[in-house]
Amino acid sequence: MKVCVPTMGNKGMDEQVSEHFGRAPTFTVVDTDTKKVEVLKNVSEHMGGSGVPPEHLSKAGVRIMLSSGMGPRAITMFQQFGIEVFFGACGTVRETVELWKGGKLPPATPEGACHEHRH
């Protein structure tokens, strides 16, 4: 299963989590079955490109997004693309994935969203 974390750069499992998923410079995708790690550049409209992160990530096969938080519209978009979202990502990708595997990251809901990011 492909799990994605918004990140600050290209260090793979050792990269720091970005606190604002839409403006994260990169997305680190971890395949929990094969252990393969891929770093994707954020090419969405937030970064001067086109489209939205859920669209791009779904094309990359992502099924889980681990984020520190996001707005209710973003949660809904991820759900529309069949991607489950969990909140509480922090530290490195490695630490965040371990938290998720241990059941320590709660599923995101529009009610628990960051309302200051309503865009």
N, C-alpha and C positions, 0 to 999 in steps of 0.2 A: 504494500500500500504506500502511495506517495503522500508524504506529509510535508507541508511548506511552512517556513518561518520567514517573516519579513526581516531583512538584515541590513547591516551597515556597509558590507563589503564582500570580499572574495575569500575569506578564510575558512569556508566550509563549516565543519562542525564546531570550530573554535571561534566563529564570528559572533559578534554581539547582535542581540535582537534590536531591531529598530522600533522605537516607541510609536511611530505613526506609520501604519502599514501602507497606506496609499502613497506616501512620499519616501518609502524605503528605497534606497539606491538599488538594492538587490533583493531577490527572494531565493532562499536556500531550500532546495527540495531534497528530502531524504527518502529513499525507498527502503521501508522497514523490512522488506523481504530480501532484497539483494544487497543491502547496506550501501548502495551507490549514492553518492552525494553530487548534486548538480547545482551550480549557482547561475541563476537567470537574472539578467539585467531588467530593471523595471522600465518597460517601454510604454507604459500607459499614458493616458492624457494628463495625469498629474505631473508627469515628468517631461512633458512636451511631445509625447508620442500620440498614439491613438488607442482607443478602447479603454477598458477598465481591468484592473488586476484579476477579478474573478474569471473574466473571459480568457485572458492569456493563460492563467494557471490551470484552468480546466482543460485547455488544449494540450498542456504539458502532462496531463494525467493526474493532477493533484486531487485528492479526495478529502484531505484534512488541512485546515489552516489553523496554526497556533499563533495567536496574536496577543499583544499586551492589551489591546482594546480596539474598538472601531465603532462607528456610528450605526444606527439602526438600518439605514438605507444600504450600507455595505453588507451587513449581515444578511439582509434579504437577497441581495444580488448573489452572494456566495451560495445561499440555499437554492436559488433558481438554477445555478450551474451545478448543483449536486455536491457541493463542497460543505462539509461540516466545519463549524468554527468553534474554537475553544479559546477562552481568555486566560490571562495570567502569565503569558510568555515573558521571560526575563532572563538576564544573564546571557549565556551563549546558546547556540543552537543545540549543542549536546545536552546542556542542562535542561533546556525547555522540552526537548523530546523525551528525556527521562522523566520529567514531571508528568507529561502527558501519558506516557506508558504506565506510570504508577497511579493513574487516575486522579492526579492532584490538580488538573486544570478543568474548570467547569465549562460545560457547553455554553456558548453565547446565545443570548436571547435579545430581541429588540428592546425589551424592558431593561436589560442590564447593560445596554449600550452606552457609549460615550456621547452624551447629547450635545456637547460643544462641537462635535464633529459632524453635525447634521448637514450633509451636503450631498 
